[in-house]
Amino acid sequence: MTHPSLLHHWVELKRQRQRGFILNPLTLGGSLTVPTYDTLLLALTGEVNGGGNIVDESPYEWVCNSGAVFRSNAGNPPAKFGSYGLDTVVGNSVQYLATTFPGPYWDLQRSTATVGFWMYPKSPLSSGTILGQRDSSSGTGWSLSLSNTGVLSLNYNSSSFSTAAILTANAWFHILLSISGGTAYLFINGTLAASGSVSFGVPTAINEGLRIAGPSTVVNYSGYLDDLFITDQLLTTTDYRVPTSALVPAYPGSTSAWSTTDKGTGMINSQPGARCAYANNSVFGAISLRGATGRAVGTDYYFEVSCTGGSGGGTFLTDHVNLVGVGNSSASLSSFPGTDANGWALYLADGHKYHSGSDNGSYAGTSNIDTVGVWLTAAGGIRFKTSASDPGSDAYTGLTGTLYPMWGAGSGAGNRMASLNTGGTAFKWGLPSGATAWG
């Protein structure tokens, strides 16, 4: 996914001012940053899907429910915004949210980043870890924790720095952790409470994803959380009253996703119903994944797949060793799309087209492609879109039956990711003339 520059047009700034979310120009030479949907790496606004699971409204949708309990707006206390929030301890049971695997989106290994949320500590005030991504044995990574005296601490690797004893039980507080270069800033209710030089390590254990309120080997925070987000932009707001939901569109629950079952061994979905997936190629080699929704030839349909690895790359490779296209229900999932007669794909590294296991030459006329659009024509042709211009010729013809979006990563060592957009958000390259979003 392409992330916008820190310098935005005045129209964006005007829109943000209308929302009341004005930002301090901490270290950006007087420029103001404007958070946009595409810069959100995580957005938990309390939105709940039809299955009762909390929805990550960012483009990545990495967070799974993990059995967390959500209190209604009639609860005590009510949610800070909307109808739902997270109660981290119900009776003696820890309720938590977690990512399904580690990723670069929340290890804070980036030049700028911001973590923001509301918290309501329960009485009596107790010590506990609020959220973070750390190796349980070595402590490598980062976490935010609360002490039983009301001190908020940023823990990173074997070091930490803390605020004064500001937090109390039975009250809502807004927390903002802002990262700029090698310096971290902790804001409480819009006021700078502490800062320090930091150096974050990347957890190496395969099970160390982002944990929100547990579980872990340490004592977990007891209280309520609401409106949590992570962005790769630097935000140092003094007006924190606007909910994150103002920055994100409605949850696109009607759009289709990657299948949670039709996938090669080693392919991991971000969460049930989500549009992102991760390929553990380091262990399993070339593998593929099918989309959950198929479309019959006879109508022009279009979808896009982004293989950028997320902002900054992190532990995901951005080497373009990915193939994107369509396949029928018999297409192989133990190799790349186009490896057999049931799949048709474009290789993002060099723009060549693949079918029946053969490289059939250049189609895209470009290489190192981050996002590719797949246009299935009503006549049974397939075209690959790699710019705002509609391709004028078919890569292949004669496709029949019901076909599904497909993505596969090559066998080179490393981990790769792909995000499927069937129309839930704006297409990067735009909908081709006469085509309908895959949906």
C-alpha positions in Angstrom: 0.0 0.0 0.0 1.3 3.4 -0.9 1.4 5.8 2.1 1.0 9.5 1.5 3.7 12.1 2.3 3.7 14.0 5.6 3.0 17.1 3.6 -0.6 17.2 2.5 -2.7 19.6 0.4 -4.5 22.3 2.3 -7.8 20.7 1.5 -6.8 17.7 3.7 -5.8 20.1 6.5 -9.1 22.0 6.2 -11.0 18.7 6.5 -9.0 17.7 9.6 -9.7 21.1 11.2 -13.4 20.6 10.6 -13.0 17.4 12.6 -11.4 19.3 15.5 -8.3 17.1 15.5 -5.5 19.7 15.3 -1.9 18.5 15.7 1.2 20.1 17.2 4.2 20.4 14.8 6.6 18.7 17.2 9.6 18.1 15.1 8.4 18.6 11.5 9.6 22.1 10.9 6.2 23.7 11.4 4.4 21.3 9.1 1.2 19.6 10.3 0.5 15.9 9.7 -3.0 14.8 8.8 -3.9 11.2 9.6 -5.6 9.4 6.7 -7.2 6.0 6.3 -4.2 4.7 4.3 -1.7 5.6 7.2 -3.6 3.6 9.8 -1.9 0.4 10.8 -4.5 -0.5 13.4 -7.9 1.1 14.2 -10.0 -0.4 17.0 -12.9 2.0 17.4 -15.4 -0.4 19.1 -17.0 -1.4 15.8 -18.3 -5.0 16.1 -19.1 -7.3 13.2 -22.1 -9.7 12.9 -20.3 -12.4 14.8 -19.8 -10.2 17.8 -16.0 -9.8 17.2 -14.3 -6.5 17.4 -13.4 -5.1 13.9 -10.0 -3.7 13.0 -11.0 -0.9 10.7 -7.5 -0.3 9.3 -6.6 -1.5 5.8 -4.8 -4.5 7.3 -7.5 -5.9 9.7 -4.9 -7.9 11.8 -6.6 -8.1 15.2 -8.6 -11.1 16.2 -11.2 -11.3 18.9 -9.5 -13.8 21.3 -12.8 -14.2 23.3 -12.8 -10.7 24.5 -15.9 -9.3 26.3 -17.4 -6.1 25.1 -19.5 -3.9 27.3 -22.4 -2.0 26.0 -22.9 1.8 26.3 -25.2 1.0 29.2 -22.3 -0.5 31.1 -20.4 1.0 34.1 -18.6 3.0 32.8 -20.1 3.3 29.3 -17.8 3.1 26.3 -15.8 6.3 25.7 -17.1 6.4 22.1 -19.9 4.4 20.5 -21.4 1.3 22.0 -18.6 -1.1 22.7 -15.2 -1.2 24.3 -12.9 -3.8 25.9 -13.2 -4.9 29.5 -9.7 -6.5 30.2 -10.7 -8.5 33.2 -14.1 -10.1 33.8 -14.1 -11.9 37.1 -10.8 -13.8 37.2 -10.7 -14.1 33.4 -8.3 -12.0 31.4 -10.0 -10.6 28.2 -7.6 -9.6 25.4 -7.1 -8.8 21.8 -4.2 -10.1 19.7 -2.7 -10.3 16.3 -2.5 -13.7 14.7 1.2 -13.4 13.9 4.1 -10.9 14.4 4.5 -8.2 11.8 6.2 -4.9 11.1 3.1 -2.8 11.7 3.5 -2.5 15.4 7.2 -3.2 16.2 7.7 0.7 16.0 10.8 0.2 13.9 10.0 3.2 11.8 11.0 6.9 11.7 7.6 8.1 12.9 4.7 6.3 14.6 1.9 7.0 17.0 -0.1 4.7 19.4 -3.2 6.2 20.9 -6.1 4.9 23.1 -8.4 5.7 25.9 -8.0 3.8 29.2 -10.1 3.6 32.4 -8.3 1.8 35.2 -10.4 -0.2 37.6 -10.4 0.3 41.4 -8.3 -0.6 43.2 -5.5 0.7 40.9 -3.1 -2.2 40.1 0.0 -2.8 38.1 -0.2 -4.4 34.7 0.9 -4.4 31.0 -1.6 -2.5 28.8 -0.3 -3.4 25.3 2.9 -4.1 23.4 4.9 -6.6 21.4 7.7 -8.2 23.4 9.5 -11.5 23.6 8.3 -13.1 26.8 11.8 -14.4 27.6 14.2 -11.7 26.5 12.0 -8.7 26.8 13.0 -7.5 23.3 10.4 -5.1 21.8 8.2 -2.6 23.6 5.2 -2.3 25.9 3.2 0.3 27.8 2.4 -0.5 31.5 0.7 1.0 34.5 1.9 0.9 38.1 -0.3 0.7 41.2 0.7 4.3 42.0 -0.6 5.7 38.6 2.7 5.8 36.8 2.6 5.1 33.0 5.8 3.6 31.6 7.2 2.8 28.2 9.3 -0.3 28.4 11.7 -1.1 25.5 14.2 -4.0 25.5 15.8 -3.8 28.9 15.1 0.0 29.5 12.2 2.2 30.3 11.1 5.7 31.1 8.0 6.9 33.0 5.6 9.7 33.7 4.8 11.1 37.1 2.0 9.4 39.1 -0.9 11.0 37.1 -3.4 8.2 36.4 -6.1 7.3 38.9 -8.8 4.6 39.1 -12.3 5.1 37.9 -11.6 7.8 35.3 -11.0 8.0 31.5 -7.5 9.1 30.3 -6.3 9.6 26.8 -2.8 8.1 26.1 -0.6 9.0 23.1 2.8 7.4 22.5 4.5 9.4 19.7 7.8 8.2 18.0 10.0 10.6 16.1 13.4 9.2 15.1 15.0 8.0 18.2 12.8 9.9 20.7 9.5 8.8 22.2 6.9 11.1 23.8 4.1 10.1 26.2 1.1 12.4 26.2 -1.7 12.1 28.8 -4.9 14.0 28.0 -3.1 16.0 25.4 -0.3 17.2 27.6 3.3 16.0 27.3 4.0 13.9 30.4 7.4 12.3 29.6 9.9 11.7 26.8 13.2 9.8 26.3 15.6 8.4 23.8 14.6 4.9 22.6 15.9 2.0 20.5 13.3 -0.7 19.8 14.3 -4.3 19.1 12.2 -6.6 17.0 10.9 -9.7 18.8 12.0 -12.9 17.0 9.6 -15.4 18.6 7.0 -16.5 16.0 4.2 -16.2 18.6 5.0 -12.6 19.7 2.4 -10.5 17.9 0.8 -7.4 19.3 -1.0 -8.1 22.5 -3.7 -5.8 23.9 -4.3 -6.5 27.6 -2.7 -9.9 27.6 -2.1 -12.8 27.8 1.6 -12.9 28.8 3.9 -14.0 31.6 3.4 -10.6 33.3 0.5 -9.2 35.2 -2.0 -7.6 32.8 -3.7 -4.3 33.0 -7.1 -4.3 34.8 -9.6 -1.8 33.3 -11.3 -0.7 30.2 -9.8 0.3 26.8 -11.5 2.1 23.9 -10.6 3.7 20.6 -7.1 2.3 20.1 -5.2 3.1 16.9 -1.6 2.9 15.5 -0.4 5.0 12.6 2.9 5.5 10.9 2.5 9.2 11.1 3.7 11.5 13.9 0.7 12.8 15.9 1.2 15.0 19.0 -2.3 16.2 19.5 -3.6 18.7 22.1 -7.2 18.1 21.0 -7.9 14.4 21.6 -11.7 14.6 21.8 -12.4 13.4 18.3 -12.8 9.6 18.1 -10.7 7.6 15.7 -13.8 6.6 13.9 -13.8 10.0 12.3 -10.7 9.0 10.4 -12.0 5.7 9.0 -14.8 4.7 6.7 -17.6 2.3 7.7 -16.4 -1.3 8.0 -16.7 -2.8 4.5 -18.3 -6.0 5.8 -20.0 -6.7 2.5 -16.8 -7.1 0.5 -15.3 -10.5 0.1 -12.0 -11.6 1.6 -9.3 -14.2 1.3 -10.6 -17.7 2.0 -9.7 -19.1 5.5 -9.7 -22.6 4.1 -8.6 -22.6 0.4 -4.9 -21.9 1.0 -1.5 -23.6 1.0 0.1 -24.9 4.2 1.9 -21.9 5.8 -0.5 -19.3 4.6 -2.1 -17.3 7.5 -5.1 -15.0 7.3 -5.0 -11.9 9.4 -8.3 -12.7 10.9 -11.5 -14.5 9.8 -13.1 -12.3 7.2 -10.1 -10.0 6.7 -8.6 -9.0 3.5 -4.9 -9.4 4.4 -2.8 -12.6 4.5 0.8 -13.6 5.3 2.9 -16.3 3.7 5.6 -18.0 5.7 7.8 -18.8 2.7 10.9 -19.2 4.9 9.4 -22.5 6.0 6.9 -23.6 3.4 8.2 -22.2 0.1 5.9 -21.2 -2.7 2.2 -21.3 -1.7 -1.1 -19.8 -2.8 -4.3 -18.5 -1.4 -7.8 -18.2 -3.0 -10.4 -15.5 -2.5 -13.6 -16.5 -0.7 -15.9 -15.2 -3.5 -15.9 -16.5 -7.0 -17.3 -14.8 -10.1 -18.7 -16.4 -13.2 -17.4 -15.3 -16.6 -20.0 -13.1 -18.3 -19.6 -9.7 -16.5 -16.6 -7.4 -16.3 -15.2 -7.7 -12.7 -12.2 -6.1 -11.1 -10.2 -6.4 -7.9 -6.7 -5.3 -6.7 -4.0 -6.9 -4.6 -1.3 -4.9 -2.8 2.0 -6.7 -2.0 3.9 -3.8 -0.4 4.5 -5.6 2.9 3.1 -2.6 4.7 4.7 0.7 5.6 8.4 0.4 6.1 8.6 -3.3 5.1 9.6 -4.5 8.5 9.8 -8.3 8.7 7.9 -8.6 5.5 9.9 -8.7 2.3 9.1 -6.1 -0.4 11.1 -7.9 -3.1 8.0 -8.3 -5.4 8.4 -12.1 -5.5 4.6 -12.4 -5.8 2.1 -13.6 -8.4 -1.4 -12.3 -8.6 -4.3 -13.4 -10.8 -7.3 -15.7 -10.9 -7.9 -19.4 -10.7 -10.7 -21.9 -10.6 -11.5 -24.2 -7.6 -9.0 -26.7 -8.9 -6.0 -24.4 -9.1 -3.0 -25.6 -7.1 -2.5 -24.1 -3.7 0.9 -25.8 -3.1 2.6 -23.6 -5.7 2.2 -20.2 -7.3 -0.9 -19.1 -9.3 -0.4 -20.0 -13.0 1.6 -23.1 -12.1 -1.1 -25.2 -13.8 -3.8 -24.9 -16.4 -6.3 -23.7 -13.8 -4.7 -20.4 -13.0 -3.6 -17.2 -14.8 -1.3 -14.7 -13.1 1.1 -11.8 -13.3 4.6 -11.9 -11.7 5.1 -8.6 -9.9 8.9 -8.7 -10.1 9.1 -8.5 -13.9 5.6 -8.0 -15.2 5.5 -11.3 -17.0 2.4 -13.4 -17.3 2.1 -17.1 -16.2 -0.2 -20.0 -17.1 0.2 -23.8 -17.2 3.5 -23.4 -15.4 5.1 -21.3 -18.2 6.4 -17.8 -18.4 4.6 -16.5 -21.5 6.5 -13.2 -21.7 6.1 -9.6 -20.7 2.6 -8.2 -20.4 2.8 -5.2 -18.0 5.7 -3.5 -19.6 7.0 -2.6 -16.1 8.6 -4.3 -13.1 8.8 -4.2 -9.3 5.0 -3.8 -9.1 3.5 -3.1 -5.7 -0.2 -3.1 -6.5 -1.8 -5.0 -9.4 -5.4 -4.8 -10.6 -7.0 -7.9 -12.1 -9.7 -7.3 -14.7 -11.8 -10.3 -15.7 -13.7 -9.4 -18.9 -17.2 -10.5 -19.8 -15.7 -12.2 -22.9 -13.5 -14.4 -20.8 -10.3 -12.4 -21.0 -8.0 -11.3 -18.2 -6.1 -8.0 -18.1 -3.6 -6.8 -15.4 -3.8 -3.1 -14.5 -0.6 -1.5 -13.1 -1.3 2.2 -13.6 -4.2 4.5 -13.9 -4.5 3.7 -17.6 -6.8 0.8 -18.6 -4.8 -2.0 -20.4 -5.9 -2.3 -24.0 -5.4 -6.0 -24.6 -5.9 -9.3 -22.9 -3.1 -11.2 -21.2 -5.1 -14.4 -21.8 -8.4 -15.3 -23.4 -10.8 -18.2 -23.2 -11.3 -18.2 -19.5 -14.6 -20.0 -18.5 -16.5 -21.0 -15.4 -16.3 -19.5 -11.9 -13.0 -17.9 -11.0 -11.5 -16.6 -7.7 -8.9 -14.0 -6.8 -5.5 -15.7 -6.2 -2.2 -14.6 -4.7 0.9 -16.6 -4.3 4.4 -15.8 -3.0 7.6 -17.3 -4.4 9.9 -19.8 -2.7 12.6 -17.3 -1.8 13.4 -17.2 1.9 11.4 -14.6 3.9 7.9 -13.7 4.7 5.5 -11.9 2.4 2.0 -10.4 2.6 -0.9 -9.4 0.3 -4.0 -7.3 0.9 -7.1 -8.0 -1.2 -9.4 -5.1 -2.2 -12.6 -6.1 -3.9 -14.2 -2.7 -3.5 -14.4 -2.0 0.2 -12.0 1.0 -0.2 -11.0 3.1 -3.2 -9.0 1.3 -5.9 -5.5 2.6 -6.3 -5.6 2.3 -10.1 -9.3 3.1 -10.5 -12.1 0.9 -11.7 -11.7 0.0 -15.4 -14.2 1.5 -17.8 -17.3 -0.7 -17.9 -16.2 -2.9 -15.0 -17.8 -3.7 -11.7 -16.0 -4.1 -8.3 -15.6 -7.8 -7.5 -17.4 -7.2 -4.2 
